Amino acid sequence: PSVQGSLNFDKASFALTPLGSQFYLDNQKLSVTGDGFVFNNFTIRDSASNELSLNGKIITNNFINYEFDLKVSARNFQLLNSTKQQNSVYYGRMNISSDLAITGTEVKPVVDGKVTVNDGTALTIVVPQPEPGVVTREGIVEFVDMSNPAADTLFRKYDSLNKTSVLGMDIALNIEVKKE
């Protein structure tokens, strides 16, 4: 397809149900060119008018395959504001600041940068257990024989955390959680 033009957002908003937050687009323009989508200081506001801005391009010549060249920055942006009824796995309020670069393709996106979880965050993440209510103290502190780590089953178990069955993403993030 040959697509040229722009999408103009005037007093638009959207909500992402799993996040429980409302986001606002006012006087924003998304340009569509023969090379894809162009974000020029495209700003999304949260319910407290904090901004998340997108700059860069999503390049495509067929609107099937995409190549990313985006910068995402936010300051104290309320990403999450949900209740336990909306999402029983994670809920609460989460404010972040970020400086991210998103490159790569739709098959293998590459994300690099930093995310800071800010003061004012009150987030609950529920970790399901096989037997709720049963707590064991065995294995809280275990020692590994570092002179022969390959023979140690505990070391192999935790070394497997460096591998994933999810393929196609390259994510390098520095996540800072402030003590407040």
MIGU-899633 format. One record per atom (N, C-alpha, C): x, y, z; residue number from 1. Coordinates in steps of 0.1 Angstrom, whole numbers, padded with zeros to 4 digits, always signed. Example, Ala and Ser with C-alpha at 12.3 -4.5 7.8 and 13.67 -1.06 7.14 Angstrom:
2
     u     v     w pos
 +0132 -0057 +0078   1
 +0123 -0045 +0078   1
 +0132 -0033 +0078   1
 +0128 -0022 +0071   2
 +0137 -0011 +0071   2
 +0129 +0000 +0079   2
***
This chain:
180
     u     v     w pos
 +0008 -0012 +0000   1
 +0000 +0000 +0000   1
 +0009 +0013 +0000   1
 +0003 +0023 -0006   2
 +0010 +0036 -0006   2
 +0002 +0045 +0004   2
 +0008 +0047 +0016   3
 +0001 +0054 +0026   3
 +0009 +0067 +0030   3
 +0002 +0078 +0029   4
 +0008 +0091 +0033   4
 -0002 +0099 +0041   4
 +0003 +0106 +0051   5
 -0006 +0115 +0058   5
 -0002 +0115 +0073   5
 -0012 +0119 +0081   6
 -0009 +0120 +0095   6
 -0022 +0116 +0103   6
 -0020 +0111 +0115   7
 -0031 +0109 +0124   7
 -0030 +0120 +0135   7
 -0040 +0127 +0136   8
 -0040 +0138 +0146   8
 -0050 +0134 +0158   8
 -0044 +0136 +0169   9
 -0052 +0132 +0182   9
 -0055 +0145 +0189   9
 -0068 +0148 +0191  10
 -0072 +0160 +0198  10
 -0082 +0156 +0209  10
 -0077 +0157 +0221  11
 -0085 +0153 +0233  11
 -0089 +0138 +0233  11
 -0080 +0130 +0229  12
 -0082 +0116 +0228  12
 -0077 +0109 +0241  12
 -0082 +0098 +0244  13
 -0077 +0090 +0256  13
 -0079 +0075 +0253  13
 -0072 +0067 +0260  14
 -0073 +0053 +0260  14
 -0070 +0047 +0273  14
 -0075 +0035 +0276  15
 -0072 +0028 +0288  15
 -0067 +0014 +0285  15
 -0057 +0010 +0292  16
 -0053 -0004 +0290  16
 -0057 -0012 +0303  16
 -0067 -0020 +0301  17
 -0074 -0027 +0312  17
 -0064 -0034 +0322  17
 -0054 -0042 +0317  18
 -0045 -0048 +0326  18
 -0037 -0038 +0335  18
 -0035 -0026 +0330  19
 -0027 -0016 +0338  19
 -0036 -0007 +0346  19
 -0049 -0007 +0343  20
 -0059 +0001 +0351  20
 -0057 +0016 +0350  20
 -0049 +0021 +0340  21
 -0046 +0035 +0339  21
 -0053 +0041 +0327  21
 -0056 +0053 +0328  22
 -0061 +0061 +0316  22
 -0050 +0070 +0311  22
 -0048 +0070 +0298  23
 -0038 +0078 +0291  23
 -0044 +0088 +0282  23
 -0038 +0099 +0280  24
 -0044 +0110 +0272  24
 -0034 +0115 +0261  24
 -0040 +0117 +0250  25
 -0033 +0123 +0238  25
 -0040 +0136 +0234  25
 -0034 +0147 +0235  26
 -0040 +0160 +0232  26
 -0031 +0167 +0223  26
 -0036 +0171 +0211  27
 -0028 +0179 +0201  27
 -0015 +0171 +0198  27
 -0016 +0158 +0195  28
 -0005 +0150 +0191  28
 -0007 +0146 +0176  28
 +0005 +0144 +0170  29
 +0004 +0141 +0155  29
 +0014 +0129 +0153  29
 +0008 +0119 +0146  30
 +0016 +0107 +0142  30
 +0017 +0107 +0127  30
 +0028 +0109 +0121  31
 +0030 +0110 +0107  31
 +0032 +0097 +0101  31
 +0025 +0094 +0090  32
 +0027 +0082 +0082  32
 +0033 +0086 +0069  32
 +0044 +0080 +0066  33
 +0051 +0083 +0053  33
 +0053 +0070 +0045  33
 +0059 +0070 +0034  34
 +0062 +0059 +0026  34
 +0072 +0049 +0033  34
 +0079 +0055 +0043  35
 +0089 +0047 +0050  35
 +0083 +0041 +0063  35
 +0071 +0045 +0067  36
 +0066 +0040 +0080  36
 +0060 +0051 +0088  36
 +0061 +0050 +0101  37
 +0055 +0059 +0111  37
 +0066 +0068 +0117  37
 +0063 +0081 +0119  38
 +0073 +0090 +0125  38
 +0067 +0096 +0137  38
 +0074 +0095 +0148  39
 +0070 +0101 +0161  39
 +0080 +0113 +0164  39
 +0074 +0125 +0164  40
 +0082 +0137 +0167  40
 +0077 +0143 +0180  40
 +0083 +0140 +0191  41
 +0079 +0144 +0204  41
 +0065 +0141 +0206  41
 +0061 +0129 +0203  42
 +0047 +0123 +0205  42
 +0045 +0121 +0220  42
 +0036 +0128 +0226  43
 +0035 +0128 +0241  43
 +0022 +0121 +0246  43
 +0024 +0112 +0255  44
 +0012 +0106 +0262  44
 +0013 +0110 +0276  44
 +0001 +0115 +0281  45
 +0000 +0119 +0295  45
 -0007 +0110 +0303  45
 -0003 +0109 +0316  46
 -0011 +0100 +0326  46
 -0022 +0109 +0332  46
 -0029 +0103 +0342  47
 -0040 +0111 +0348  47
 -0035 +0123 +0356  47
 -0022 +0123 +0360  48
 -0017 +0135 +0367  48
 -0009 +0144 +0358  48
 -0011 +0143 +0345  49
 -0004 +0151 +0334  49
 +0011 +0149 +0333  49
 +0016 +0138 +0339  50
 +0030 +0135 +0337  50
 +0032 +0129 +0323  50
 +0043 +0132 +0317  51
 +0045 +0128 +0302  51
 +0054 +0116 +0300  51
 +0050 +0109 +0290  52
 +0059 +0099 +0284  52
 +0060 +0103 +0269  52
 +0072 +0105 +0264  53
 +0074 +0110 +0250  53
 +0081 +0100 +0242  53
 +0077 +0099 +0229  54
 +0082 +0090 +0219  54
 +0088 +0099 +0208  54
 +0101 +0095 +0204  55
 +0107 +0102 +0193  55
 +0114 +0091 +0185  55
 +0113 +0093 +0171  56
 +0119 +0084 +0162  56
 +0110 +0078 +0152  56
 +0113 +0066 +0147  57
 +0106 +0061 +0136  57
 +0103 +0046 +0138  57
 +0092 +0041 +0132  58
 +0090 +0027 +0130  58
 +0090 +0025 +0115  58
 +0100 +0019 +0110  59
 +0102 +0019 +0095  59
 +0096 +0006 +0089  59
 +0089 +0008 +0078  60
 +0083 -0003 +0071  60
 +0080 +0001 +0057  60
 +0081 -0009 +0048  61
 +0078 -0006 +0034  61
 +0066 -0014 +0030  61
 +0061 -0023 +0039  62
 +0050 -0032 +0035  62
 +0039 -0033 +0046  62
 +0041 -0026 +0057  63
 +0032 -0026 +0069  63
 +0030 -0040 +0074  63
 +0040 -0049 +0072  64
 +0040 -0063 +0077  64
 +0052 -0064 +0086  64
 +0064 -0060 +0080  65
 +0077 -0061 +0087  65
 +0081 -0047 +0092  65
 +0086 -0046 +0104  66
 +0089 -0033 +0110  66
 +0103 -0033 +0116  66
 +0109 -0021 +0115  67
 +0122 -0019 +0121  67
 +0121 -0007 +0130  67
 +0125 -0008 +0142  68
 +0123 +0002 +0152  68
 +0136 +0011 +0154  68
 +0133 +0024 +0155  69
 +0144 +0034 +0159  69
 +0137 +0044 +0167  69
 +0134 +0040 +0180  70
 +0126 +0049 +0189  70
 +0134 +0052 +0202  70
 +0131 +0064 +0207  71
 +0136 +0068 +0220  71
 +0123 +0070 +0229  71
 +0123 +0065 +0241  72
 +0111 +0066 +0250  72
 +0117 +0072 +0263  72
 +0111 +0083 +0267  73
 +0115 +0089 +0279  73
 +0102 +0093 +0287  73
 +0104 +0092 +0300  74
 +0092 +0095 +0309  74
 +0098 +0100 +0322  74
 +0090 +0109 +0329  75
 +0094 +0114 +0342  75
 +0082 +0112 +0351  75
 +0083 +0104 +0361  76
 +0073 +0101 +0371  76
 +0059 +0098 +0365  76
 +0060 +0090 +0354  77
 +0048 +0086 +0347  77
 +0041 +0074 +0354  77
 +0028 +0076 +0356  78
 +0020 +0066 +0363  78
 +0016 +0055 +0353  78
 +0024 +0044 +0353  79
 +0022 +0033 +0343  79
 +0011 +0024 +0348  79
 +0009 +0022 +0360  80
 +0000 +0012 +0366  80
 -0008 +0019 +0377  80
 -0021 +0016 +0376  81
 -0030 +0021 +0387  81
 -0043 +0011 +0387  81
 -0040 -0001 +0392  82
 -0051 -0011 +0391  82
 -0054 -0016 +0405  82
 -0065 -0023 +0406  83
 -0070 -0029 +0419  83
 -0068 -0044 +0417  83
 -0069 -0051 +0429  84
 -0069 -0065 +0429  84
 -0080 -0072 +0421  84
 -0091 -0065 +0420  85
 -0102 -0070 +0412  85
 -0099 -0069 +0397  85
 -0092 -0059 +0393  86
 -0089 -0058 +0379  86
 -0078 -0068 +0375  86
 -0068 -0070 +0383  87
 -0057 -0079 +0380  87
 -0052 -0086 +0393  87
 -0055 -0098 +0395  88
 -0051 -0105 +0408  88
 -0036 -0108 +0409  88
 -0029 -0108 +0398  89
 -0015 -0111 +0398  89
 -0006 -0099 +0402  89
 -0009 -0087 +0396  90
 -0001 -0075 +0400  90
 -0012 -0064 +0400  90
 -0010 -0056 +0410  91
 -0020 -0045 +0412  91
 -0014 -0034 +0421  91
 -0019 -0022 +0420  92
 -0015 -0011 +0428  92
 -0011 +0001 +0419  92
 -0002 +0009 +0424  93
 +0002 +0021 +0417  93
 +0017 +0020 +0414  93
 +0021 +0023 +0402  94
 +0035 +0023 +0398  94
 +0038 +0035 +0390  94
 +0048 +0043 +0395  95
 +0053 +0055 +0388  95
 +0067 +0052 +0384  95
 +0070 +0055 +0371  96
 +0083 +0053 +0366  96
 +0089 +0065 +0359  96
 +0102 +0065 +0359  97
 +0109 +0074 +0350  97
 +0118 +0065 +0341  97
 +0119 +0069 +0328  98
 +0127 +0060 +0319  98
 +0134 +0068 +0308  98
 +0145 +0062 +0304  99
 +0152 +0066 +0292  99
 +0155 +0053 +0284  99
 +0148 +0050 +0274 100
 +0149 +0038 +0266 100
 +0152 +0040 +0252 100
 +0159 +0031 +0246 101
 +0161 +0031 +0231 101
 +0155 +0018 +0227 101
 +0146 +0018 +0217 102
 +0140 +0006 +0212 102
 +0144 +0005 +0197 102
 +0152 -0005 +0194 103
 +0156 -0008 +0180 103
 +0153 -0022 +0176 103
 +0159 -0027 +0166 104
 +0156 -0040 +0161 104
 +0144 -0041 +0152 104
 +0138 -0053 +0152 105
 +0126 -0055 +0143 105
 +0115 -0061 +0151 105
 +0103 -0063 +0144 106
 +0092 -0069 +0151 106
 +0095 -0083 +0155 106
 +0104 -0090 +0149 107
 +0108 -0104 +0152 107
 +0118 -0104 +0164 107
 +0127 -0094 +0164 108
 +0137 -0094 +0174 108
 +0139 -0079 +0179 108
 +0130 -0074 +0187 109
 +0132 -0061 +0192 109
 +0143 -0060 +0202 109
 +0150 -0049 +0202 110
 +0161 -0046 +0211 110
 +0158 -0034 +0220 110
 +0158 -0036 +0233 111
 +0155 -0025 +0243 111
 +0167 -0023 +0251 111
 +0171 -0011 +0252 112
 +0183 -0007 +0260 112
 +0180 +0006 +0268 112
 +0184 +0006 +0280 113
 +0182 +0019 +0288 113
 +0180 +0017 +0302 113
 +0173 +0026 +0308 114
 +0171 +0025 +0323 114
 +0157 +0029 +0326 114
 +0152 +0022 +0337 115
 +0139 +0025 +0342 115
 +0140 +0027 +0357 115
 +0134 +0037 +0363 116
 +0135 +0040 +0377 116
 +0121 +0039 +0382 116
 +0119 +0030 +0393 117
 +0106 +0029 +0400 117
 +0106 +0040 +0410 117
 +0097 +0050 +0409 118
 +0097 +0062 +0417 118
 +0090 +0061 +0430 118
 +0092 +0071 +0439 119
 +0085 +0072 +0451 119
 +0070 +0074 +0448 119
 +0061 +0069 +0456 120
 +0047 +0069 +0453 120
 +0042 +0056 +0447 120
 +0051 +0047 +0445 121
 +0048 +0034 +0440 121
 +0043 +0025 +0451 121
 +0032 +0018 +0450 122
 +0027 +0008 +0460 122
 +0022 -0003 +0452 122
 +0031 -0012 +0448 123
 +0028 -0023 +0439 123
 +0028 -0036 +0446 123
 +0019 -0045 +0443 124
 +0018 -0058 +0448 124
 +0019 -0068 +0437 124
 +0028 -0077 +0438 125
 +0030 -0088 +0428 125
 +0028 -0101 +0436 125
 +0018 -0109 +0431 126
 +0015 -0121 +0438 126
 +0022 -0133 +0431 126
 +0030 -0140 +0438 127
 +0038 -0151 +0433 127
 +0031 -0164 +0437 127
 +0025 -0171 +0427 128
 +0017 -0183 +0431 128
 +0027 -0194 +0436 128
 +0022 -0201 +0446 129
 +0029 -0212 +0452 129
 +0022 -0224 +0450 129
 +0029 -0236 +0449 130
 +0022 -0248 +0447 130
 +0012 -0252 +0458 130
 +0016 -0249 +0471 131
 +0008 -0251 +0482 131
 +0006 -0239 +0491 131
 -0004 -0231 +0488 132
 -0005 -0218 +0496 132
 -0006 -0221 +0511 132
 +0001 -0212 +0518 133
 +0001 -0213 +0532 133
 +0012 -0222 +0538 133
 +0019 -0230 +0530 134
 +0029 -0238 +0535 134
 +0043 -0231 +0533 134
 +0050 -0228 +0543 135
 +0063 -0221 +0542 135
 +0073 -0230 +0548 135
 +0084 -0232 +0541 136
 +0095 -0240 +0546 136
 +0107 -0231 +0548 136
 +0116 -0234 +0558 137
 +0128 -0227 +0560 137
 +0140 -0234 +0554 137
 +0138 -0246 +0549 138
 +0149 -0254 +0543 138
 +0154 -0247 +0531 138
 +0167 -0245 +0529 139
 +0172 -0240 +0517 139
 +0172 -0225 +0516 139
 +0170 -0218 +0528 140
 +0171 -0203 +0527 140
 +0185 -0199 +0524 140
 +0195 -0205 +0531 141
 +0209 -0202 +0528 141
 +0215 -0215 +0524 141
 +0220 -0216 +0512 142
 +0227 -0228 +0507 142
 +0241 -0223 +0501 142
 +0251 -0231 +0503 143
 +0264 -0228 +0499 143
 +0268 -0236 +0487 143
 +0276 -0229 +0478 144
 +0280 -0235 +0466 144
 +0295 -0237 +0466 144
 +0300 -0248 +0462 145
 +0314 -0251 +0461 145
 +0319 -0244 +0448 145
 +0325 -0232 +0450 146
 +0329 -0224 +0438 146
 +0342 -0229 +0432 146
 +0349 -0238 +0439 147
 +0361 -0245 +0433 147
 +0357 -0255 +0422 147
 +0344 -0260 +0423 148
 +0339 -0269 +0413 148
 +0324 -0266 +0411 148
 +0321 -0255 +0405 149
 +0307 -0251 +0404 149
 +0299 -0260 +0395 149
 +0305 -0266 +0385 150
 +0298 -0274 +0375 150
 +0293 -0287 +0382 150
 +0299 -0291 +0393 151
 +0294 -0303 +0399 151
 +0283 -0300 +0409 151
 +0281 -0288 +0412 152
 +0271 -0284 +0423 152
 +0258 -0282 +0416 152
 +0248 -0289 +0421 153
 +0234 -0289 +0415 153
 +0228 -0275 +0417 153
 +0230 -0269 +0429 154
 +0224 -0256 +0432 154
 +0229 -0245 +0422 154
 +0242 -0246 +0419 155
 +0248 -0236 +0410 155
 +0242 -0238 +0396 155
 +0240 -0250 +0392 156
 +0235 -0253 +0378 156
 +0220 -0248 +0378 156
 +0213 -0250 +0389 157
 +0199 -0245 +0389 157
 +0198 -0230 +0387 157
 +0207 -0222 +0394 158
 +0206 -0208 +0393 158
 +0213 -0203 +0380 158
 +0223 -0210 +0375 159
 +0229 -0206 +0363 159
 +0219 -0207 +0351 159
 +0209 -0216 +0353 160
 +0199 -0217 +0342 160
 +0190 -0205 +0341 160
 +0191 -0196 +0351 161
 +0183 -0184 +0350 161
 +0189 -0174 +0340 161
 +0201 -0177 +0335 162
 +0207 -0169 +0324 162
 +0201 -0173 +0311 162
 +0194 -0183 +0310 163
 +0188 -0188 +0297 163
 +0173 -0187 +0298 163
 +0167 -0186 +0286 164
 +0152 -0184 +0285 164
 +0147 -0192 +0274 164
 +0135 -0197 +0275 165
 +0128 -0203 +0264 165
 +0122 -0193 +0254 165
 +0121 -0180 +0259 166
 +0115 -0170 +0251 166
 +0126 -0165 +0242 166
 +0123 -0166 +0229 167
 +0133 -0161 +0219 167
 +0129 -0149 +0212 167
 +0139 -0141 +0207 168
 +0135 -0130 +0198 168
 +0136 -0117 +0205 168
 +0140 -0116 +0217 169
 +0141 -0102 +0224 169
 +0155 -0101 +0229 169
 +0160 -0089 +0228 170
 +0173 -0085 +0234 170
 +0170 -0073 +0243 170
 +0170 -0076 +0256 171
 +0166 -0065 +0265 171
 +0178 -0063 +0275 171
 +0183 -0051 +0276 172
 +0194 -0047 +0285 172
 +0189 -0035 +0293 172
 +0183 -0037 +0305 173
 +0178 -0026 +0313 173
 +0185 -0025 +0326 173
 +0187 -0013 +0330 174
 +0191 -0010 +0344 174
 +0178 -0006 +0351 174
 +0173 -0014 +0360 175
 +0161 -0011 +0368 175
 +0165 -0006 +0382 175
 +0162 +0006 +0385 176
 +0165 +0011 +0398 176
 +0152 +0013 +0406 176
 +0152 +0007 +0418 177
 +0140 +0008 +0427 177
 +0145 +0016 +0439 177
 +0139 +0028 +0440 178
 +0143 +0037 +0451 178
 +0138 +0031 +0464 178
 +0145 +0033 +0475 179
 +0141 +0027 +0488 179
 +0128 +0032 +0493 179
 +0124 +0044 +0490 180
 +0112 +0050 +0494 180
 +0100 +0042 +0488 180
***
